[in-house]
Amino acid sequence: MWFKGPELGFCFLFIASCFTNKYVLSQLKFTYPTIFQGWQTLVGSLLLLTAWKLGRVEIRKNALWSAKVSWIPGALLFVGNIYAGSRALSKLPIPFFLLLQNTSEVIVTTCLKIARKEKLSWLKFLGMFMFPLSAVILAYNDSQFDPGGYIWAMIHSLCVGIYKVFQKLTKSYSLTELEEQFLNYLYSVLTLILLAQLSGDVYGALEFPFLNAYRFRSSCCASAILGVSLKLASVNVKSNLSSEQYGTLRLVTKVLTACLSLVVFETLLSVTTSCWYHAVDLQTTTTSISKDRGSRYMGTSHSVSFQTIQQLYLEMHLHSCTVAGSKS
């Protein structure tokens, strides 16, 4: 296992982006996702365009032009992903949101296996089955059960899963990840502007009580910048890691984000719910790290042992269960 500069940067940006979005959506209660996500995608498109023109990132104009129509389904799935994600994150605690988000992997793996006519091992099937099972158990034991939050989380996971399948099955377009994201941003801005008008979010946002508050405006600016920075960081990290290593890094980051959120945000969890959540998370993390146990990344001077990671997670999970017990 490895932790170096780019990976730590990715981890920090993921946590900061998640916490900033949660603060705006839940703490400030800005419940106008078409405006919030429209702002983020507008800033993201402008920053990517600026980086492209300055030669900081490579985006091919001819590739964008040739895929402008064929990529529309992917862009619409991206809009559904960020819209439903905002709705879900505004209603659910971060640990619940992240765990429910993992159910998208079930959709991705199942669809790709069917499309490629590959067999799925029983061990992997049982591992994937833990995600929907944990979602049902979490909902059943949630003392503040909000059906809307879980419905939006499922829609979010569905959009994420189908988007990943579409992304993997349409590599003939020869778009890089940043080119795909640039098209996503452009189509999202246009779509969300239209939806904001039709839904009335524009008029509702004008009456938002914290509209002129510094903390609201600074948080919105930070969320947009962190979002595009996270995307750039993920592309950079992916170029240096294998897919298994990157998957493990994302899992490590999600676990850390969930644990820290229990301290940063007020979260009401029963001991049973918390322990079940972390048991599932620890199981999937251990499985992912086990696959990557023998790999090496750019030397061993900055690597972290598998046993150290396991011990770290055990301590984090036990601490989180203790925090949940004290709050319940």
Sequence and secondary structure as in RCSB ss.txt:
>XXXX:A:sequence
MWFKGPELGFCFLFIASCFTNKYVLSQLKFTYPTIFQGWQTLVGSLLLLTAWKLGRVEIRKNALWSAKVSWIPGA
LLFVGNIYAGSRALSKLPIPFFLLLQNTSEVIVTTCLKIARKEKLSWLKFLGMFMFPLSAVILAYNDSQFDPGGY
IWAMIHSLCVGIYKVFQKLTKSYSLTELEEQFLNYLYSVLTLILLAQLSGDVYGALEFPFLNAYRFRSSCCASAI
LGVSLKLASVNVKSNLSSEQYGTLRLVTKVLTACLSLVVFETLLSVTTSCWYHAVDLQTTTTSISKDRGSRYMGT
SHSVSFQTIQQLYLEMHLHSCTVAGSKS
>XXXX:A:secstr
 B  HHHHHHHHHHHHHHHHHHIIIIIS    HHHHHHHHHHHHHHHHHHHHHTTSS   HHHHHHTTTTTHHHH
HHHHHHHHHHHHHHHHS HHHHHHHHTTHHHHHHHHHHHHHT    HHHHHHHHHHHHHHHHHHHH TT  HHHH
HHHHHHHHHHHHHHHHHHHTGGG   HHHHHHHHHHHHHHHHHHHHHHHTHHHHHHT TTTT HHHHHHHHHHHH
HHHHHHHHHHHHHTTS HHHHHHHHHHHHHHHHHHHHHHS     HHHHHHHHHHHHHHHHHHHHHTTT   S S
TTB  HHHHHHHHHHHHHHHHHHHHHH 
